[in-house]
Amino acid sequence: MAIEKLPNIHFFDALDIDHATLRQKKDFIVSYIAILTHAIEQWGYPVDRAFKIQTDLVNEIEHAINFPDFINTLNGVTWFYFKTIQNYRIHNFLPLPDRIMSYINEHVCDNINLDDIAKAVHASKKNLNPAFKEKFGITITQFIRKNKIDRAKEILIVSDAPIPDIAKQLAFSTPSYFIKTFKKVTGLTPKYFRNHFLEDELNQ
């Protein structure tokens, strides 16, 4: 049974949410956290790390003064555990180049560097680029640049966000550097791309 399906099990029928006290809601969530902790341990997550997650979450729940949207709280806990085990399996079972790509995809809006990648994928910094280029044919820096520009295109198409805001969102040091990089990758300025995207698509 996958974690994302757990909210559908009969466990959730055990509480009358509309009439439950705060203490009853807390006890319910704490029990649910215990179930999810056991689940990720069964799927290979280290027991000591799972215990720390459980302890931290329980402490957070115990300090809560209310749960305005109880179901969303449960869904949030479920999603947190799902992403935890998903990321663990990605970072520990995929080949190194794929782990690097996954990290970059997840952190496209951050200022990504090799030190952070090496730490996240549990690999030596010197091994990153050779492994990545051997599989994908480009350097990590080139892939990061391409990923950021692809995301910039999406933002330009679906929003009217100012160019400086997009540059900041994607962790470019300055708007001018963002524009320069965008043009280097696409041959167009961000402004031209935004203004002519629909026109170019219709003419193809």
Residue pairs with C-beta under 8 A, 6 or more apart in sequence:
1 9
2 82
3 36
3 39
3 40
3 78
3 81
3 82
3 85
4 78
4 79
4 82
6 35
6 36
6 39
6 78
7 74
7 75
7 78
11 32
11 35
12 74
14 28
15 24
15 25
15 28
17 25
17 70
17 71
20 28
20 70
22 65
22 66
22 67
25 67
25 70
26 61
26 62
26 64
29 61
29 67
29 73
29 74
29 77
30 58
30 61
30 62
32 74
32 77
33 54
33 57
33 58
33 61
33 77
34 54
36 77
36 78
36 81
37 50
37 51
37 53
37 54
37 81
39 81
39 85
40 50
40 81
40 84
40 85
40 88
41 47
41 50
43 85
43 89
44 85
44 88
44 89
45 84
45 85
45 88
53 81
53 84
57 77
57 80
67 73
90 98
90 99
90 102
91 99
91 102
91 103
91 120
91 121
91 122
92 122
94 102
95 135
96 121
96 123
96 127
96 128
96 131
96 132
97 131
97 132
97 134
97 135
97 136
98 135
99 120
99 121
99 123
100 117
100 121
100 128
100 131
100 132
100 140
101 132
101 136
101 143
103 112
103 117
103 120
103 121
104 112
104 117
104 140
104 143
104 144
104 147
105 147
107 116
108 144
108 147
108 148
108 151
108 170
109 151
109 169
109 170
109 171
110 116
110 171
111 171
112 144
112 171
114 125
114 128
114 129
114 140
115 125
117 125
117 128
117 140
118 124
118 125
118 128
121 128
123 131
128 140
129 139
129 140
132 138
132 139
132 140
132 143
133 139
133 140
136 143
138 146
145 181
145 185
146 185
148 170
148 171
148 172
148 181
149 181
149 182
149 185
149 186
151 170
152 166
152 170
152 178
152 182
152 190
153 186
153 193
155 161
155 166
155 169
156 166
156 190
156 193
156 194
156 197
157 194
157 197
161 169
163 175
163 178
163 179
163 190
163 191
164 175
166 178
166 190
167 174
167 175
167 177
167 178
167 179
170 178
172 178
172 181
178 190
179 189
179 190
182 188
182 189
182 190
182 193
183 189
186 193
188 196
